[in-house]
Amino acid sequence: MKSIVVIPTYNEKENIASIINEVLKQIEGLNILIVDDNSPDGTADIVRQMQKLNPRIHLIVRAGKMGLGTAYCEGFRYALDLGYEAIFEMDADFSHDPKELPNFLEALKENDLVIGSRYIKGVNVVNWPLSRLLLSYGASMYTRIISGMPIMDATAGFKCFRAEALRKIDFDAVRSNGYGFQIEMNFRLWKSGARIKEIPIIFIDRTSGVSKMNKKIVYEAVFLVWKLKFFWKRMNKKKIR
């Protein structure tokens, strides 16, 4: 399948060259798209230099720090416009192991969305403090109970989409922009009848760079679940600002 990995970045100069090289090693012909929010540390400049040597590297530089959700939506549009059949999303900080990419493609043969799950077989998270782990695991269980989605790791950010499934999503109607974006995309695909499969991964906390998690992102995800449950029909018709 014609495949591309979409990676949003903001101040990832310590990781960007290494993650690009590792991703491109995994699957013959695999492409990568970096969606950079005008990182002041020069992340995009590193990508531009690498592009000169490898046509499989793509870059979108946005005006400023506009958020995870809009970065992915822009990357998805780009990938769909260029005819990619399998579209990955993953982090730039090596918390997602590039060696898992072939396993996603194998699972995608019979599914529309493959999620790299930290919780489908126990708890597979390394180097997180207990408070962060409880927050993440609790958020997934909370989402599962309230929304009814049969997904163990609702906030996972390591995924692979079949292009046909993504084409059913109205990206302009997507409400969330932080980590709640992962929940909302899962919910939209689930409601569209997509075949969803979770495969186990081991998540390792970043060793370089700074986490983008904050209280605003957490609150957005908490209230989003209730909006999806009670206001889905209204949200799916008209964007609430």
ABEGO torsion letter per residue (X at the ends): XBBBBBBBBBGAAAAAAAAAAAAAAABBGBBBBBBBBGBAAGAAAAAAAAAAABAABBBBBBABBAEAAAAAAAAAAAAAAAGBABBBBBBAAGABBAAAAAAAAAAAAABABBBBBAAABEBBBBGBBAAAAAAAAAAAAAAAAAAGBBBABAABABBBBBAAAAAABBAAABABABAAAAAAAAAAAAAAGBBBBBBBBBBBBBABEBBABBAAAAAAAAAAAAAAAAAAAAAAABBBX
